[in-house]
Structure formats: structure tokens, C-alpha cells
Amino acid sequence: MRNDEYIYAVKRNSNRLYLIALSYFQNHHDAEDVMQDTLLKLWKTNKIFNDDEHMDKWLTITCVHKCKDHFKSPFVKSNVALDEAKDLYTFDTIKNFDVFNAIMSLPQKERLVVHLFYYEDMQINEIAKIIKCKPSAVKTRLHRARTHLKEILGDDWINE
């Protein structure tokens, strides 16, 4: 990979990869480490990508796998609440800010599928491949997440 291609890929994907990792950890330092490890793997790979979308999917899969690998480390820190994530999103309404807070309060497995489904626009089958589970498990996690979000936000947040 040429330097200019790599720089373009980093600029296009670093914020997205950071948010994926952040949805896993809710910890700025761990999320940043995983994002950097993912981008380093891109630099070292000899893989030929068909187009930007192909590279983006590869980076997403790699990032999720690196997140899972990170949990295997004996030095993993516990999750902490993170206000820095709020700075990365643009909230046009208070409702969107409340939705973000509610999503970040979900259990990690639910938070990840919500992020991949709604923010990364991935299909259920794609998410299932990435997190290595059955599509029915992804649907179940999404259903549970929606139920939890409805409990947190109430019924009328959808219609406002």
C-alpha cells in the first residue's frame, strides 16, 4: 500500500473505527489502542482491496476481532464512563443526545450490534459474520437492545 493510499484510508476510517472500539470498551484509551492496532494491520497487510467499500468492511471486521482479542489480555482495564465520545458526534437535538446516552448504557453485546446496524448500516448477516454468531443471535441482541432502549427512553421519544 502506498503512503497516500494509507493516509486517505486513515483519514476516512479512523473516527469510525474509534467509535466501534469505543462501543466495545467505553474506555478512551483501549478504544484508541484498538483503532491504532487496526490501522497498523492495514499498513502491514499485503491484501489488495477492490475498492474503498471493500477496505472499509475489512477494517470493520479487523477492528471487531481486535476488540475481542483485547479482552483476552490479562491487562484489560474495567470499563469506565466516557464523556469524550459525546464530542465525536454532532447532536442536532436533545433527543439524539438522550438516545446516544441510552445506547452507551446498554450491555456491550447489545451496544455493538446497535452501533454496527444503525451507525455503520450493516445488514444482520454481515454483523453475524463479523461477530461470529448466527443471524438469529444478532436479531435477538437487536430486539433486546430495542427493548432496553424503550425502557430507558420511554414510549414517546419516537414520536417527538
Backbone as CSV, one residue per row, in Angstrom:
resi,resn,N_x,N_y,N_z,CA_x,CA_y,CA_z,C_x,C_y,C_z
1,MET,0.848,-1.171,0.000,0.000,0.000,0.000,0.896,1.238,0.000
2,ARG,0.552,2.160,-0.859,1.327,3.403,-0.948,0.964,4.326,0.221
3,ASN,1.884,5.237,0.524,1.666,6.186,1.623,0.391,7.005,1.446
4,ASP,0.169,7.533,0.252,-1.003,8.378,0.030,-2.302,7.581,0.169
5,GLU,-2.305,6.328,-0.256,-3.487,5.472,-0.091,-3.755,5.214,1.389
6,TYR,-2.682,4.970,2.126,-2.816,4.699,3.552,-3.338,5.936,4.288
7,ILE,-2.783,7.087,4.004,-3.214,8.324,4.649,-4.689,8.586,4.354
8,TYR,-5.097,8.367,3.111,-6.502,8.530,2.733,-7.379,7.566,3.543
9,ALA,-6.953,6.314,3.672,-7.728,5.318,4.419,-7.820,5.686,5.900
10,VAL,-6.736,6.176,6.457,-6.734,6.569,7.865,-7.689,7.734,8.088
11,LYS,-7.616,8.743,7.249,-8.496,9.904,7.388,-9.964,9.508,7.249
12,ARG,-10.250,8.584,6.360,-11.623,8.182,6.083,-12.189,7.264,7.176
13,ASN,-11.329,6.488,7.845,-11.827,5.440,8.737,-11.494,5.589,10.215
14,SER,-10.558,6.417,10.593,-10.100,6.418,11.983,-11.214,6.764,12.973
15,ASN,-12.010,7.761,12.691,-13.094,8.128,13.603,-14.113,6.996,13.715
16,ARG,-14.454,6.389,12.599,-15.419,5.281,12.571,-14.898,4.092,13.371
17,LEU,-13.630,3.732,13.179,-13.038,2.601,13.898,-12.963,2.888,15.394
18,TYR,-12.632,4.129,15.727,-12.573,4.522,17.133,-13.948,4.344,17.788
19,LEU,-15.010,4.756,17.101,-16.352,4.643,17.665,-16.790,3.185,17.810
20,ILE,-16.375,2.327,16.883,-16.674,0.894,17.014,-15.993,0.348,18.267
21,ALA,-14.708,0.664,18.421,-13.968,0.190,19.595,-14.533,0.797,20.877
22,LEU,-14.924,2.050,20.814,-15.500,2.712,21.985,-16.815,2.060,22.389
23,SER,-17.585,1.613,21.412,-18.838,0.931,21.742,-18.556,-0.395,22.446
24,TYR,-17.383,-0.946,22.218,-16.970,-2.173,22.900,-16.521,-1.884,24.322
25,PHE,-15.653,-0.896,24.473,-14.955,-0.699,25.740,-15.529,0.391,26.632
26,GLN,-16.090,1.446,26.057,-16.471,2.648,26.789,-15.253,3.186,27.547
27,ASN,-14.105,3.030,26.959,-12.858,3.459,27.566,-12.008,4.068,26.456
28,HIS,-11.704,5.335,26.583,-10.985,6.080,25.549,-9.644,5.437,25.199
29,HIS,-8.882,5.054,26.194,-7.531,4.541,25.954,-7.541,3.204,25.225
30,ASP,-8.402,2.298,25.662,-8.491,0.998,24.991,-9.016,1.144,23.569
31,ALA,-10.001,2.013,23.390,-10.562,2.237,22.049,-9.496,2.795,21.110
32,GLU,-8.720,3.715,21.595,-7.658,4.300,20.772,-6.587,3.265,20.426
33,ASP,-6.230,2.422,21.393,-5.243,1.361,21.140,-5.717,0.405,20.054
34,VAL,-6.969,-0.015,20.149,-7.513,-0.950,19.165,-7.592,-0.298,17.786
35,MET,-8.017,0.962,17.747,-8.074,1.667,16.461,-6.683,1.717,15.828
36,GLN,-5.680,2.061,16.628,-4.315,2.141,16.094,-3.789,0.780,15.670
37,ASP,-4.085,-0.268,16.441,-3.676,-1.622,16.056,-4.317,-2.033,14.734
38,THR,-5.586,-1.663,14.560,-6.298,-1.983,13.323,-5.653,-1.275,12.131
39,LEU,-5.338,-0.001,12.305,-4.721,0.757,11.216,-3.288,0.286,10.940
40,LEU,-2.599,-0.158,11.968,-1.263,-0.725,11.775,-1.344,-2.028,10.972
41,LYS,-2.356,-2.827,11.263,-2.544,-4.068,10.497,-2.818,-3.749,9.030
42,LEU,-3.575,-2.685,8.781,-3.817,-2.259,7.394,-2.496,-1.917,6.713
43,TRP,-1.643,-1.187,7.407,-0.350,-0.785,6.845,0.508,-2.003,6.498
44,LYS,0.452,-3.028,7.357,1.304,-4.212,7.188,0.737,-5.240,6.209
45,THR,-0.540,-5.130,5.891,-1.161,-6.161,5.053,-0.727,-6.036,3.590
46,ASN,-0.699,-7.160,2.936,-0.423,-7.203,1.502,-1.708,-7.401,0.707
47,LYS,-2.814,-7.333,1.388,-4.121,-7.564,0.768,-4.408,-6.489,-0.280
48,ILE,-4.957,-6.914,-1.384,-5.395,-5.999,-2.438,-6.900,-5.803,-2.282
49,PHE,-7.324,-4.553,-2.152,-8.732,-4.242,-1.984,-9.337,-3.835,-3.317
50,ASN,-10.560,-4.292,-3.550,-11.249,-3.977,-4.803,-11.622,-2.503,-4.894
51,ASP,-12.054,-1.947,-3.751,-12.483,-0.546,-3.712,-12.503,-0.088,-2.258
52,ASP,-12.928,1.143,-2.032,-12.961,1.694,-0.676,-13.922,0.925,0.229
53,GLU,-15.048,0.524,-0.317,-16.028,-0.211,0.480,-15.457,-1.544,0.965
54,HIS,-14.713,-2.218,0.100,-14.081,-3.481,0.466,-13.093,-3.260,1.614
55,MET,-12.306,-2.194,1.516,-11.341,-1.884,2.565,-12.072,-1.530,3.866
56,ASP,-13.135,-0.767,3.770,-13.892,-0.376,4.958,-14.454,-1.594,5.689
57,LYS,-14.992,-2.534,4.941,-15.533,-3.761,5.546,-14.414,-4.559,6.217
58,TRP,-13.276,-4.666,5.540,-12.127,-5.382,6.098,-11.680,-4.715,7.398
59,LEU,-11.618,-3.398,7.410,-11.210,-2.673,8.611,-12.217,-2.870,9.747
60,THR,-13.502,-2.876,9.434,-14.526,-3.092,10.453,-14.379,-4.470,11.076
61,ILE,-14.235,-5.486,10.239,-14.055,-6.853,10.737,-12.799,-6.946,11.580
62,THR,-11.711,-6.386,11.099,-10.442,-6.422,11.825,-10.570,-5.721,13.170
63,CYS,-11.237,-4.585,13.188,-11.416,-3.830,14.430,-12.219,-4.635,15.458
64,VAL,-13.297,-5.250,15.032,-14.117,-6.053,15.949,-13.305,-7.224,16.487
65,HIS,-12.540,-7.873,15.639,-11.715,-9.000,16.090,-10.645,-8.532,17.073
66,LYS,-10.054,-7.377,16.816,-9.050,-6.836,17.739,-9.679,-6.481,19.087
67,CYS,-10.918,-6.005,19.062,-11.625,-5.734,20.317,-11.791,-7.019,21.122
68,LYS,-12.221,-8.063,20.449,-12.398,-9.348,21.134,-11.072,-9.867,21.672
69,ASP,-10.010,-9.755,20.883,-8.690,-10.195,21.324,-8.214,-9.402,22.535
70,HIS,-8.557,-8.138,22.566,-8.138,-7.273,23.670,-8.675,-7.779,25.007
71,PHE,-9.891,-8.338,24.994,-10.476,-8.859,26.225,-9.719,-10.071,26.755
72,LYS,-8.962,-10.727,25.902,-8.194,-11.894,26.323,-6.916,-11.499,27.070
73,SER,-6.539,-10.244,26.961,-5.326,-9.752,27.610,-5.504,-9.724,29.127
74,PRO,-4.459,-10.098,29.865,-4.568,-10.043,31.332,-4.538,-8.611,31.876
75,PHE,-4.245,-7.641,31.016,-4.109,-6.257,31.463,-5.336,-5.402,31.141
76,VAL,-6.432,-6.040,30.802,-7.625,-5.291,30.414,-8.141,-4.501,31.598
77,LYS,-8.424,-3.236,31.369,-8.971,-2.351,32.394,-10.483,-2.517,32.419
78,SER,-11.070,-2.154,33.520,-12.535,-2.201,33.574,-13.100,-1.022,32.802
79,ASN,-14.337,-1.169,32.363,-14.992,-0.098,31.621,-15.248,1.094,32.528
80,VAL,-15.117,2.277,31.959,-15.430,3.495,32.693,-16.339,4.346,31.831
81,ALA,-17.130,5.183,32.457,-17.987,6.086,31.695,-17.097,7.040,30.909
82,LEU,-17.528,7.400,29.708,-16.669,8.204,28.851,-17.441,9.358,28.240
83,ASP,-17.083,10.560,28.613,-17.722,11.740,28.055,-17.085,12.155,26.739
84,GLU,-15.849,11.686,26.453,-15.186,12.095,25.219,-15.939,11.637,23.979
85,ALA,-16.672,10.551,24.077,-17.410,10.044,22.913,-18.454,11.041,22.448
86,LYS,-18.990,11.789,23.366,-20.030,12.757,23.024,-19.483,13.847,22.114
87,ASP,-18.175,14.108,22.205,-17.561,15.140,21.375,-17.425,14.712,19.916
88,LEU,-17.473,13.396,19.655,-17.289,12.903,18.295,-18.575,12.932,17.475
89,TYR,-19.680,12.984,18.148,-20.970,13.021,17.470,-21.490,14.444,17.440
90,THR,-22.282,14.735,16.439,-22.971,16.014,16.376,-24.425,15.748,16.719
91,PHE,-24.870,16.351,17.785,-26.244,16.153,18.222,-27.054,17.363,17.803
92,ASP,-27.979,17.151,16.878,-28.792,18.265,16.417,-29.980,18.529,17.339
93,THR,-30.292,17.573,18.196,-31.384,17.772,19.151,-31.015,17.114,20.478
94,ILE,-31.701,17.519,21.507,-31.526,16.899,22.825,-31.935,15.432,22.754
95,LYS,-32.955,15.128,21.940,-33.420,13.747,21.793,-32.283,12.845,21.319
96,ASN,-31.498,13.288,20.328,-30.382,12.482,19.827,-29.315,12.283,20.899
97,PHE,-29.093,13.299,21.724,-28.152,13.191,22.824,-28.637,12.150,23.830
98,ASP,-29.923,12.154,24.125,-30.501,11.177,25.047,-30.408,9.763,24.478
99,VAL,-30.637,9.620,23.182,-30.528,8.307,22.538,-29.093,7.802,22.639
100,PHE,-28.124,8.677,22.373,-26.713,8.286,22.483,-26.396,7.801,23.900
101,ASN,-26.814,8.548,24.906,-26.567,8.144,26.297,-27.215,6.806,26.607
102,ALA,-28.405,6.601,26.096,-29.105,5.335,26.325,-28.362,4.177,25.656
103,ILE,-27.887,4.385,24.439,-27.139,3.332,23.738,-25.867,2.993,24.496
104,MET,-25.171,4.016,24.978,-23.923,3.770,25.700,-24.155,3.072,27.038
105,SER,-25.387,3.090,27.541,-25.685,2.413,28.802,-26.060,0.938,28.597
106,LEU,-26.229,0.519,27.354,-26.584,-0.872,27.069,-25.420,-1.803,27.385
107,PRO,-25.713,-3.089,27.604,-24.629,-4.067,27.733,-23.793,-4.104,26.449
108,GLN,-22.550,-4.450,26.570,-21.584,-4.387,25.464,-22.062,-5.124,24.213
109,LYS,-22.601,-6.318,24.347,-23.035,-7.089,23.171,-24.172,-6.394,22.429
110,GLU,-25.069,-5.802,23.175,-26.178,-5.080,22.551,-25.694,-3.777,21.931
111,ARG,-24.810,-3.083,22.638,-24.270,-1.810,22.160,-23.565,-1.994,20.824
112,LEU,-22.790,-3.072,20.689,-22.049,-3.314,19.456,-22.979,-3.550,18.275
113,VAL,-23.977,-4.416,18.430,-24.860,-4.690,17.296,-25.675,-3.460,16.923
114,VAL,-26.074,-2.656,17.910,-26.788,-1.407,17.612,-25.890,-0.482,16.805
115,HIS,-24.641,-0.365,17.226,-23.709,0.514,16.503,-23.494,0.033,15.065
116,LEU,-23.240,-1.248,14.896,-22.990,-1.775,13.547,-24.243,-1.678,12.678
117,PHE,-25.408,-1.940,13.243,-26.645,-1.934,12.465,-27.088,-0.514,12.102
118,TYR,-27.121,0.376,13.076,-27.673,1.707,12.838,-26.648,2.733,12.383
119,TYR,-25.444,2.685,12.926,-24.456,3.712,12.588,-23.560,3.312,11.421
120,GLU,-23.309,2.000,11.269,-22.474,1.526,10.162,-23.307,0.977,9.011
121,ASP,-24.622,0.962,9.157,-25.558,0.497,8.126,-25.245,-0.907,7.628
122,MET,-24.893,-1.785,8.542,-24.581,-3.167,8.166,-25.836,-4.022,8.287
123,GLN,-25.912,-5.045,7.450,-27.021,-5.984,7.473,-26.787,-7.026,8.562
124,ILE,-27.856,-7.680,8.978,-27.778,-8.666,10.057,-26.805,-9.789,9.718
125,ASN,-26.832,-10.279,8.475,-25.914,-11.354,8.087,-24.454,-10.902,8.145
126,GLU,-24.192,-9.654,7.765,-22.827,-9.125,7.840,-22.367,-9.031,9.293
127,ILE,-23.231,-8.550,10.151,-22.894,-8.435,11.571,-22.623,-9.820,12.147
128,ALA,-23.447,-10.786,11.786,-23.271,-12.157,12.280,-21.901,-12.714,11.887
129,LYS,-21.479,-12.463,10.660,-20.157,-12.922,10.231,-19.051,-12.257,11.025
130,ILE,-19.196,-10.963,11.243,-18.150,-10.206,11.938,-18.006,-10.645,13.387
131,ILE,-19.138,-10.786,14.078,-19.041,-11.137,15.496,-19.096,-12.648,15.719
132,LYS,-19.119,-13.393,14.625,-19.056,-14.854,14.642,-20.174,-15.477,15.477
133,CYS,-21.388,-15.172,15.059,-22.553,-15.805,15.665,-23.616,-15.969,14.588
134,LYS,-24.704,-16.584,14.938,-25.784,-16.800,13.976,-26.581,-15.510,13.789
135,PRO,-27.158,-15.332,12.591,-28.012,-14.162,12.373,-29.149,-14.059,13.395
136,SER,-29.663,-15.198,13.829,-30.738,-15.171,14.830,-30.248,-14.569,16.150
137,ALA,-28.979,-14.790,16.488,-28.421,-14.198,17.710,-28.310,-12.684,17.572
138,VAL,-27.957,-12.209,16.374,-27.890,-10.768,16.130,-29.286,-10.167,16.260
139,LYS,-30.278,-10.834,15.673,-31.653,-10.348,15.778,-32.108,-10.288,17.238
140,THR,-31.744,-11.304,17.998,-32.102,-11.330,19.415,-31.450,-10.176,20.165
141,ARG,-30.175,-9.932,19.899,-29.476,-8.827,20.564,-30.086,-7.481,20.184
142,LEU,-30.435,-7.326,18.910,-31.076,-6.089,18.479,-32.440,-5.918,19.158
143,HIS,-33.195,-6.997,19.244,-34.501,-6.940,19.894,-34.349,-6.552,21.370
144,ARG,-33.401,-7.191,22.053,-33.169,-6.865,23.463,-32.727,-5.417,23.615
145,ALA,-31.853,-4.969,22.718,-31.374,-3.589,22.781,-32.533,-2.611,22.595
146,ARG,-33.385,-2.889,21.626,-34.537,-2.013,21.391,-35.468,-1.999,22.608
147,THR,-35.654,-3.168,23.218,-36.488,-3.249,24.419,-35.883,-2.425,25.548
148,HIS,-34.568,-2.567,25.736,-33.894,-1.786,26.776,-33.976,-0.293,26.483
149,LEU,-33.798,0.066,25.226,-33.869,1.483,24.861,-35.267,2.041,25.109
150,LYS,-36.272,1.236,24.826,-37.653,1.676,25.063,-37.895,1.862,26.560
151,GLU,-37.320,0.967,27.388,-37.446,1.101,28.842,-36.747,2.367,29.339
152,ILE,-35.585,2.647,28.779,-34.798,3.807,29.207,-35.431,5.109,28.735
153,LEU,-35.832,5.126,27.467,-36.288,6.381,26.848,-37.794,6.585,26.919
154,GLY,-38.527,5.531,27.192,-39.983,5.651,27.226,-40.587,5.537,25.836
155,ASP,-41.904,5.550,25.773,-42.612,5.373,24.512,-42.606,6.617,23.626
156,ASP,-42.683,7.805,24.220,-42.894,8.984,23.387,-41.643,9.536,22.728
157,TRP,-40.475,9.020,22.991,-39.262,9.571,22.352,-39.278,9.349,20.850
158,ILE,-39.964,8.317,20.375,-40.009,8.018,18.938,-40.823,9.072,18.194
159,ASN,-41.911,9.529,18.779,-42.825,10.445,18.099,-42.454,11.911,18.231
160,GLU,-41.495,12.251,19.058,-41.159,13.662,19.257,-40.435,14.261,18.098
